[in-house]
Amino acid sequence: MRSAMDAMELVGALVAIDSVNPSLVEGGAGEGEIAAFVASWATAAGLEVQRFEGARPSVVVRAPGSGGGRSLLLCGHLDTVGVEGMTDPFVPRVDGDRLFGRGAYDMKAGLAACLLACREALGHRLRGDVIVAAVADEEHASLGVQEVLASVRADAAIVTEPTHGEIVVAHKGFVWSELTVHGRAAHGSRPDLGVDAIVAAAPVLTRLGELDAALGTATHPLLGRGSVHASLISGGDELSTYPARCVLSLERRTLPGETSLDAEIAGLLAGVDGSSRTLLVREPFAVSPDAEIVSLVRAASGGAPLVGAPYWTDAAFIAAAGIPTLLYGPGGEGAHAVEEWVSLADTEAVTRVLVDVAAKLCA
């Protein structure tokens, strides 16, 4: 392994680049500069580089094998959330084991571990490729990983989101839906003509609470229960008019094995003059605890525990492409928060695990 200073310097260099997702924050810098940095760093390290210039830039870095071996995909995202309320978010600051700055924890340290492990693999003369996908837009619509997966294949994958040294083998998915309850607009003085869409939505809200309670009766051993909640509600134009419609936006958090939610939506709208549309679907993720990649990471990490995560990640897309996948990354705090930091010792430990797994899987 190279020196510990490499990890601190690389994480710091990545944090110093503004890569706020412009789909989340108007005027956000996006991934252009950080993608160029990753490509330049990898080229200088003797690695192969492929740029993806779709809606937003992603980079694939490769330590090519000699041929005939299996390949390992390491994946991390380039983008971050916004920086409102932060002081000097792009000035990396080290205090003991902690490196502070936007994206340090989520997930530029994980990306740095991928890049350092790929560089290390180059000197191991492996038969299979070690590939790093540094992808755009994970914090919004995951445009980057979808574009990369259209042309990159691997036999196993590790997503280095921050997991505090635990191995995440399952996480929830989610579905965003919009329900519209219809009424009839009329002047407030004409109840004979008006139909109040907001009042008509009351049964939908009641059923929503009942559905959420019912979801609590079935649990996943690592993820707990599924859930549904009302995220947004709007209706009406002004005080003297019966509202013609009421719009309710829902988020349903899903468990592995849950499929179509059409019946749930139909039940919410039963007997109500209403309609629905699906805004976004992100499937849940799970990998067998007996999968080879899980065994390899457990062995390399000294028996890290297998856990589930409540949040969603790009691992779901990679697994859906038929690649056995898990999440394993460093510890820290402050994802999407005003103060964010990552453990440098954890980052180095994750790098060592990635190198060990690559040496075994790709040999």
C-alpha positions, 0 to 999 in steps of 0.5 A: 500500500502507498502511504497514509498521506495519499488518502488524506491528500486525495480526499482533501483534493476532492472535497476542495472541488465544488460539485453541488448537484445542480438538480438540487441547487439552482446554479450548482457547479455540477460534476464537470470539474471533479470529473476532470480531476479524477480523469487527470489523477487516474491518467497520471497513475497509469490507469485507463480512463473513459469519459461519459458525457451524457446529461452530466459527466461521469468517469470510468477508471480501469486497472486492466488485467492480463486477461481471463480473470473476473472483474470488480466494479468499485462505485462512488458518486461525484456530486454532493448536496448543497452547502447552505449554512456551512462555513468554508464548505470546500476548504478541507480541514483536518482535526486528528482523524477527522477530515471536514468539508462538504462531501467528505463523508458522503461520499468523496472519501469512499470515492478516494478509497476506490481510486487508491485501490484501483491504482494499487491493483495495477501493480498486482498483475491481476488477470481481471480488471478493477474498475472504478465508476465515478458517477454523476447525479446520485443525489438526485436521479442517478443519471450517471450510474445508469449511463455507465451500466449501459456499457460497463460490466463486472462480476461483482461490485462494491459501492463505497457509501459510508457504512461505518465499516459494516457491510450493507446487504439490503436497503429500502426502495421508494415510490413517489406518487401524486394523488389528485382528488377532484371537486367543483369550483364555485363561489363560496356562497353557492354550496349547491354548486360547489364540491370541496375537493379538500374535504373529499380528500379526507377519506384518502388521508384516513386510509393513508394512515391505516395503510401505514399502520398495516405495513408495520405488521410485516417486517424485513429482518434487516430493514424493519417495516415498509412505510408510507407518508403524506409528503405534500398537500395542496388545494384551493385558490382563495377563501371565497371559492370551493376548491376544484382539486386537492393534490396529495404527494406520497412517499412509499418506502419499499422492502425487497420483494415488494412489487406493484403498489397499484392495489394500494393506490386504488384502495386509497382512492376507492369511492373518491373522484380522483386520479393518480400518477407515479412520479419516480420509482427506485427499487429496493436492493438486496444481495444474498449473505452467501454471495461470494463478494459478501464472503470476500469483504467479510474476510478482508474486513475481519468479520464486519457485520451484515446490516441493512440500510433505510436509505437508497443508493446506486447499488440498486441499479447495479444489482438490477443489472445482474451484478452481485453488489454490496455497500462498504465504506468508512465512518463519519458523520454529517451527510446532508448536514451543516458539519460533515466529516469522515474518518481518515483511518476508516478510509485507509482501512476501506482501501485495504479491504478493496485491495484485498478483495480485488486481489482474490476476486480478480486473480 
